[in-house]
């Protein structure tokens, strides 16, 4: 007998990931074992001894204004004659693999003090910036408006060793630069948990992992380290057992202590403490951190677990764009009760438009309406407040310029300034003067947050594709006590399932879902079907979290050529309806049946129209639809040109047979007028300034909606209506849904709905309170009973 189950694959996860999480490091994958360790050769005796750091108004930890410490003073570098070769020298001196770019004219803010270097000329092979040709150290005619900044790669140099060439313990502003950082679980109970939340905090310097002496360690230091690994907070732990462990095994200590203020997003922004005498920690033991995961990343013990409860919440009450996952841990009654109360509260912040968990455009709820944040002064500190508020760690990047798509509605906050210790971004100071901020949605702020390493990517792969972004889906499952790779049954496979696969692999959004993959020869030993009946909401972090058949597989066509496949893309479109256009263009028309023959054949009328005499009228509720593409790539139909359908009513080809749903409901949610599924020809009716139209329906032209353009289906076009001939006077709810079957992947489906109230007195109609689904508070949404949720749900 077939049944649905949600499997957590606990044994599979543990077996695969046990070795991986034995030593959990921040910069996983950056160490190339074939490379020799990087060592810094001794500089010539006549080379000035300097230290570097990246400072200023950062949006990533590995970028900033270049600052130089020399002769007891921090100063800057002028942008005159500066090149990427000089940036390369600076980044490598700081331990980064390479330079990505550089910026002139004090992009990261104006520095202070001396301008130590001007007219710098580097070949890119120098070991220190001090070896490059220049006017001479301290010789400059520049101002701080010319301070240069650099962006370095995330990748660190394998074997990089931090060298304090100044040998001065009084430098309390020298940033920490090490090859890698990790939390190494010591206790057996934490080795079996994913993610790892407790253990030694270790740094990799000179190719060796070393512990930190806890003599000067504070809770602020722990806060930063936990944030780096995707955890919003930290907690106390049992110190006695770690002291016993330290006595049994002699630690290898790093030469320095660490000083963090607590609002840093990354260890590289913290500063050095004192130097250990003789490399020993006489009065202390190795630093241990114990982190608290966000509710979506609760640790999963491999044994002795039970599911305490499953949160039953509306989709609007989510932590982030990906929704909630059930806790799987032992909870006390008091903890459970408190959490239930928290889940019933409406959040004030959410992320939209991101491809992966912990990434998205920041939206805040104010006066019952969701809006965005302007990117003026947006930085890592403010972004980190958002990330922690949503249950993630610190921010990896503060995004600007609407990089994750443009939002709708008001811009609620501008020039946000945070200390880094606020519990919510709404507690930070910001500019409320709408007349002076001049912000548009082209400046919407976003975030990329650190999230815990869950090991999901190691349990899924794409095989046989022409690029890493496409292929047959193969999953690692336990069968008969062994872990085996196999395929997913293609029957019922769709966009939502493909979206989860692309997210799990970190490949962005799904561009296509395939139910046949005979053209992608996968691994021969992985042809067997190991997962069937997969149904995803589209918000899951792993395919294993979706509903599926469990051990009782059912795939009549078998695997092989009928295995599921996907193609992924780093960007996606985002269609948004304009609610004001619907509200302003609504009217009633009585049209005789003999003028509706074409519409009748296309099922655009209520079923009673079949017995309506030719001279009798049908009453039509007419309106216009204006559909904007606010995403990052063009919206294109799923089917190819040869499969488009000619429509006599509209006199052009339709590329999507079901593009919109029009429905009218009673106040209790009962459908009262027979709506219909409208097909569309997609084209650019108008575009924002500076954007050219690319798609046109006429003459069998290419169809789609360009980013920054919109397609308008006017109220006077056939089938752009709802037949309300049989409707009685009263108050009703009107709803429009675009792309209702998720045929084309989008970055956000929650804004594909427009909801309105309407009043009909038998002769006139009033349409009011039209808004985009998910654009208002949960309390306002509750006044629209029976309408579909503004969040994707299980089909």
N, C-alpha and C positions, 0 to 999 in steps of 0.2 A: 504494500500500500504506500502511495506517494505521500510524503509530508515535507513541510518546510522546516528548516532549522537554521539557527545562526551559530556558526562554529567559531570559536576563538582560536582554534589550532594551538592550544597551549603547549602540548608536547612538541609539536613541530617547531614552534617558535623557539623553545628552550634548546632543543638539540642543535638547531641551525645557528642560534645566536650566542650560545654559551661561551664559545671561544672568543667571539667578537667582543662581547661585553666584559670579558675578564679584564681587559685593559681598554677602557673607553676613553678616547682622546678627542680633543676638540677639532683638530685639523686632520681628520681621518682621510687616508688616501694620499697624503702629501709626501710621505716618506717613500722614496724610491730605493729599494734595497740594493739595486745595482750601482747606485751612485756612491762615490766616496763622500765622507763627511766633509762639510764645508768648514774650513778653518780660515781665520783672518791672519794673514802673514803680518809680521812686524813691520810697522811703517818706518821709513827712514827717520833718523834722529832729528833732522831739520824740519820735518813735517809738523805743523801745529796740531796739538791734541785737542780735538773737538768732540762733542756729543750732539746727536740730532734727536729731534722729536717732531711729531706732526700735531699741530695745535689748531685752535680756531673753531669756527662754526661748522662742525663736521656733520655729514649725513651718513658716513661709514667710518668704521674705526681705522681703516687702512688708508685714509686720505686726510689732508689738512694742510695748513700753512707750514712751510718748512721753517723750523727754528733751530738755531745753532747756539750751543753753550761754549763760550770761550772766555778766558780771563775773568772767570767768576760772574759772567753775565749772559743772560739769554738775549739773542737778537735774531734777525731774519735774513733772508736772501732776496736780492732785487731781481726782477724779471728781465732786466736788460740782457740781451744775447743768450738768454736761457734756452735750452733745447731738451729734447727727450733723452739725450745722452746724459745730461746732468741729472735728470730725474731718475735715470737708471742707476747711477752711482748712489744717489741718496737712498733709493728704495733698497738696494742690496746692502748698503751700510746698516740699514735698519732691520735687515734679516728677511725682507720680502724677495720673492723670486725674481720679479721684474717690475718695471714701471709700466702703467697702463696709459697714463696721460699726465699733463701738467696744465696749470691755469695761471695766467698773469693777473695783474691788477687787483690784488688782495681779495680774491673770490671768497676766501675763508675768513674775511675780516682783517682789519689792520692790526699788525703786531705792535710791540713796544720795544724800547731800548735801541741798541745799535743795529745798523744794517751791516752785518759782518762781511757779506760777499756781494760783489757787483761785477757785471760783465764776465760771468763765469763761462769758461770754455772747457768742456770735458770730452774725452773720446769715448767714454762709456766703460772703459776698462780700469779706471782708477779704483783703488781700494777705499778711498775716502774722498769726500768733497774737498778736503783741505789740499789734496794733491792736484786738483784741477787748476788751470790757469785762471787768474782773475786780476782785478786791480790791486790786489793785496788785501789781506784780512783787515777789516775795519775801514777800508778806503772806498767811499761811495758818495755819489751825489744824488742818490735816490731818496724818495719819501716812502712812508709805509703804505701809501696807496698803490705802490708797485710791488708789494710783497708777493712772492711766488708760492704756489701750492702744488702738490703732486697727489696723484692717485696711484697707489701700489696694488699689485695683485693680491688676492686672498692667499695664494699659495706661499708657504714659507720655504726658505732654503733648507734642504735636508742637512742636518748636522750643524746648523748655525749655532755659534757660541757667543753669548753676550759678553762683551768686554768693556769694562769701565776703565777706559784709558786715562781718565783723570785721577783715578785712585783717591777720590775725595768723598768721604762719608757724609759730608755736610750738604751734598747735593740732594735736596729733598724734592726736587721737581724733575728728576730724570726718569723718563718713562721706561716701563719694563718691555724688553724685547727678547722673547724666547722662541724656540722652534715650535713648540706645541705645549698643550695643557691637557690634563686628563683627570678624571675621577676614577681611581682604581679601587674596586670593592675588595675589602679585606675579609669581612665576615661572610661565612658560607651562605647565610640567609639572604644577603644582598647580591651575591653572585648569581643567584637563581631568579632575580627579578629583572623585568624589562619595563621601563628603563631603569638603569642603575641610578640610585638616588643618594647613596652614602658610601664613603670610602676616603682613602688618602687623596688629598689634592697634590698633584705632582706636575712639575714642569720638565720639559725636555730641553736641555741645553748642552751643546757640544756633543749631541748624539746620545746622551745618557739621561735616563729618567731620574729625577731627584725629588726628595721631599722638601717641604718648607717647615722651618722651625716655628712652633706656635707661640714663642715668647711674646711677640708683639701682634699676634693675630687677633682680629676683632670680628664682631658680627657683620660689620660693613664689608669686610673682605669676603666673608662667606656669601653675602648677598650678591656680590658681583660675580663670583665663580658660579653659583647656582644659576644666575641669570644667563650666563654664557651657554650653559648646557640646556637651556629651555625651561627652567623652573622659576616660577614667580616668587618663591620664598624659600626660607631655610628654617631649621628647627634644632633643638637641643638633641644630644645623643648620649649614649652611655660611654663616658670617658674611661671607665675602669678597664673595660675589655681591650681598648686600644692601647692603654699603657702597658698591659700585660703583653700584648703582641709586640710592641716596640722593644720591650726588654729581651724578648726571645730572638728578634732579628734586628741587627744593627742597621739603622737607616743611613742612607746616603743623602746628605743635606745639600741644598743649593746654597750659594755663598751669601745670599741676601735675604732680608725679610721684605714684606710687601705692605704697602700702605694704600688703601682704597678709601675714598670718602663714602662710597655706597651708591652714588648715582652714575657711576661709569657703566658703559654698555659692554666693555671688554677689558680684559686684564691689561692690554697694551696702553690703556689710558690711566692706569694706576702708576704709582711712583715707587722707587726703591726706598727701602728702609735701611737699617744699619747693616754692616757687613759682619758675618759670623766670624768669631775668632777661631782660627784653626779649623774651620769647617765643622764645628761641633755645636750642638744645641744643649748646653749644660743643664739648664733649668727647665727644659721643655721636652716635648715629643713632637712627632710629625703632625702637621695640620690634618684634621679630619673635617669634611663638610657633610652635612646631612640636609638634603634639599626636599622641598615640598612640591610635588607635581601639580599641575593644573588638573581640573576635574576630568578633562578628556584624556589624560595620560596617566591615570592611576596605575601603579605597578600591578603586575599580574603574577603572583607567586605561582610556581609550577606545581605546588602541592598544597593541600589543606585549604584550598580556596572555596568560597561559595559566593554566589551573587547576592549581595545584600538587598538590592532593590534595583528596579529599572525606572529611571526618571520618566514620568508621564507628563510631558510639557508640550505646550503649543510650539510650533516651529519658530514662531517669532521670538520665543524666550531662549535664544541660543547664546552660547558663549562667543562664537565667531561665525565665519561664513560656512563652516563645515558642520555646525550643529553639535549635539551632545552625544557622547558614547556612554554606555552604562558603566558605573563604577564596578570593578571586580576586586573587592578587597573586604576584609573584615571591618565592619563599622559598628560602633556602639549605638544604642538606641538614641542617645542624646545627639551624637554626630549625625545620624540619619535624619532625625527630626529637624535639626538645624539646617541641613542641606535641603530637605524638602521645602522649607520656608524660603530659602534663597532661590530655589528654582522657580518659585511662583512670582518672583519679582521681575519687573520689566527692566532689561539692561539699558544703560544710557549710551553705550558705545557698541558699534559693530563694524565688521570688515566686509567689503563687497568687491567683487571683480577679481579676486586673486585666484591663481591656478592651484595653489597648494595651501595646506593648513597654515595659519599664522601669517598670511599675506593678504593684503587688500587695501582698497581705498577706505579711509577712516570716515565713518559717519557717526554723528552724535544726535541724540534725541533732545529737542528743546521745544517747549510749549506744545507738546504733542505731535511734533513734526520732525521727521528725520532730515538732516542736512549735512553738509560737508565742512571740512576745515581748509582754509586757504594756506598755501605753502610758504607764505612770508615768514621768515625766521624759523621755519620748521627744521628741527634738528634731532640728533640721536636721543637726547635727554627726553624730549617730549614724546618721541616715538616709543621709547622704552616704557613710559608711563602707560601708554595705550596697550602695549604688549603685556605688561604685567597685569593690567586690569582685566584683560581677556583670558588670563590663565596661562600665558606663555612666559618665556624668559625675557631677556633684554632684546633690544632691537638690533638686527643685523644692518638694517639700512632704513633711513628716513627718505621716502620717495616724494618727489615733487613733480609739478607739471602735468598732473593727470595721467601719470604713466600707466595706471591700472584702470583706465577708462574714466569718463566724466560722469559725475553724479547728477542728480536732479534735485529740484527744490532749492531752498535757501543755502547760502554759505553762512553757517552759524558762528564760526570762530576764525579770527585772523590774528597774526602776530602773537602766537601762543608762546608763553614763557613758563617753563616748569622748573622746579628745583630737583625733580627726580624722585621725590619721596611722596608725591600725591597718590592717593588711592584711585583717583579717576582723573582723566584728562579734563573733565569739567571743573575740577578744583584749581586748575592752572589759571594764571592771569592771561587775558587776551583782550584784543581791541573789539569793541562792540559798535563803533561808529560806522554804520553802513555807508554813509556818504563819503567817507574818506578812505575806506580800505580798497575800493576799486578792484575787487577780486571777482573772477569768473570761474566757472568749472574747469577751465583750462589750467587752473592752478590748484586743483584738488590735491590734497596731501594723502600719502599712503604710507604703509609700513611693511617691512619684512621682518618677522620676529624669529628669534631662536626657539626651536622646539626640541623636545627630547628625542634622542636617537632611539627609534622603535624597532629598527631592523626590517621594516616592511619591504624595502627594495630588494633584499636578498631572497625573498620568497616569490618573486615574480620576474619574468623576463619576456622580451619580445624576440622572436626567432625568425630568420629567413627574410627579413625585410631588406630593402635597398639602403636604408639608413637606420641609425639607432632610434629614430622616431616612429618606426612602423614595424609591423610583423605579426606573426601568429602569437597569441597569448599562451604562455606556458607557466604553470604554477607548481610550486613544490608542496606536495601533500604527503601525509603519512598513509601508507597502505601496507597492511599486514606487518606492522612493526617497523617498517623501513620508510625512509624519506625518498620519494620518487618524483621526477618531473613528468608532467603530463599536460594535456590540453584541456580547454574549456569548451563545452558543447556550444555550438553556434546557434542553436534553436532559441529564439526569443532574445538574442543578444542585440542590444541597442546602444543609443548614445549615452544613456546614464551609466551603463556598465563600463563603456569605453572611457568615460570621464574619470571614473574611479581608478582604472588601470593607469591612465596617464598621470594622475595625481600621485599614485603610489610610487611610480617610477621617477617622479620629479621631472616629467617631460612636458608639463604644462596642461593644455586643454586637449580634449579629443576633437579631431577634425572629421574623422569617419569611424564608423563601426561596421565590421564585416562579419557576415554569417558564413562565408565561405573563404577559405584561404589556401586553395589548391596551388595558387601561383607563388606561395611563400613556403618553400620546403624547409620545415623546421628540423629540430633534432630527431633523428630516426628513433632513438630510444624514448622519445617523449610523445609518440603519436596517440597513445591510449588516453581516453577521456578520464579525468580525475575529478572534474567538477561539472555539474549540470544544473539547469533550472535557476541560473543566477538572476536575481532581481535586485537592483540597487536603487536607492533614492538619489544617488548622484553626489551625496555629501560625505560618504564614508571615506576613511583614510586608507582602508585596505579592502581588497576584493573579498577577503575572508570575513569581513564584517557585514557583507550583503546577505540577503536571504538566498539560500540554495538548498539543493536536495540532500546535502550531507553525504553519508556513506551510501545511501540508496540512490544510485545514479539512474538517470533515465535520459537516454539520447538515441532515439530511434535511428537517426541517420549515421550515428557513430562519429568518431573524430576524423582525423586525417584531413580530407579536403573540406569537411564541414566544421572544422574547428573555428573558434572565435578569433578575430583579429582586430587590430586597431591601427590608426595612424594618429599621431599627436602633433600639436602645434604649440609654440610658445605664446601665441596670441589667439584671441577669439573675438568675434563681434558681440555686441550687446544691444539688442533692440529695446527701445523704450517708446511707449505710446504717449502722446501729448494729451493729457486729460482736459485741458482748457478748450482744445479744438472740438472735442466731443461735446462738451457742455455748450459751447457757443453756436454750434451748427445744427443742433437737434430741432426737428420740426415734424409735423404730421402731413401726410399726403394721401388723398383718396384717389386711387388710380383704377380705371375700369379693367376688368379681367382681360378684355381683348388686347390690351396693351402690355400684358404681362405673360404672354405665351412663352417667350424665351426664358423668362425667370422661372416659370412653372416647370419647364423641362429640366432646369438646373436645380430643382428642389429648394428654391429660395422663398417659397411661400408655405403657409400652414397647410396641413392636410385637408382642411375643409375647403380649400380653394378648388379641389377637384370637382365639386358640385356647384360652384359659383357660376351663374350665367355670365355670358360674355359682356353684357352691358352693366353688370353689377360691379361696384368698386370693392377693392381691398384697401384697408387702412394700413399705411406703412409708417413706421417710426424710422425716420431717416436721419443720418448724421455722417460726418466726415471722420476718417481715421488718418492721423498723421503719425508715421512711424519713423523714429530717429534711430540711427546707428551711432551709439555713443561708445562703442568698443574700441579695440585696437587693430582690427582687421575688417575687411569687407564682409558683408553678409551675402553668401552665395547659396543658391538652391542646391538641394542634395542630389537631384536627378540631373542627368546630362541633357543636352539640347534635343537629342533624338527622341527623348521620352516626354517632352513637353506636350501639353494638350491644347488644341485650338478651341477657343470659346466664341461661339457666334454672338452671344450677348455683348461681349466686350470687344469683339473683333481683334483679338490678339491671342498669343499663346500664354498659357499659365504654367509657370515652372513649379508651383507648389499647389497641389490639389486641396490640401487642408492647411490653410495658413492662419485663419482666425476663427474663433467661435463667438457668436453674438447670442446672449441669453438674457431673459427677463425673469426675475424671481419675485415671489411674494415676500413679505417681511419675515416670514418664518422659514424662508429658504426653499420653498416649493417652486419649481419651474412652472410659470403660468403662460408663457408665450413660446410657441415652438420656434426656437432660434435655428440657426443653420450653420454649417461649416463652409465658410467662404474660401474660395480659391483666389489666388492673386497672380498678377504679373508684377514682378518686382523691378522698380526702376528708381533713378534719382530724380525726384520732382524738383527739389531745390537743395542747395548746399550752403554751408557757412562760407563767409567771405574768404577767398583765397583757395577754395577747394573746387576742383573741376568735376563735372558730372562724368560718370564712366559707363552708366548702364541706362538703356532705353528699350522699351518694349516694341516700338515700331520696327517694322521690316525684319522681324525675327532677330532682333538685336540681343546682345548679351544682357542677362538679367542679374540683378543684385542691388544692394544698397551700400554705397561707399561710406567709409568712416567720415563723419561730419556732415552727412547728407540725410535727407528724409524722403520717404515715399508717401504721397498723399493720395488716398482714395476718396474722391469727392462724394458728397452726399447725393449728387444727381446721377451717379453711376448705378446701373442695374445691380441688384442684390446687395447694395450697401444700405441695408435696412433690416428691421425685424417686423414681421407681419403681426399686427396687434388687432386684427379685425374682430376677433372673438374676445378681446380683453374687456373686463368690466372696469368701471372707474375705481380709482383707489391709489394707494401709495405702494410703490414697487422699488426694486433694486435692479439696476442694469449693470451688466458685466461684459467686457470685451477681453478676450485672451488671444495673444498672438503666439505663433509657433507652439501650439498647444501640445503637440505630440513629441516635442523635443527632437524633431527630425534634423535640425541643424544645431550644432553645439554653440552655446553662448557662455560668456563669462558669468552671467547672472540671469537667472530665470525669474527671480522674484519681482522684477519690474516689468514683466510682460503682460501685466493685468491692469486694466482700468476699471474702477468700481464707482458707480454713481447712484444717487437717490433720484427717483423721479415720481411725479404726481400726475395722474391722468384723470380728467374730469368728464371724459366722454367726448370732449370737443377740442380741448387743448392739452398740451403736455409741457411740464416743467422738468428740466434736468438740472440738478444742482449737487454740490459737494462731490464733484468728480475728483478722484485722486488715483495715483499709481499704487498698486498693491505693495504693501510694505513701506510706504512713505510716511505713514502716520503711526501713532502709538498703538499698542495692543488694545487699549481700552476703546479707541475709536474703531478699530477693526471689529471689535465685538458687537458693534451696532449693525454689522452686515451679516446676520446669521445665514448659514446655509451656503454662502458663497465659498468657492474653493479657496484653500489656503494660499497665502502669498508666498509660500515656500514649497519647493518640490517635495512631493510625498510619494510613498510607495504606490506603485500602480497595481 
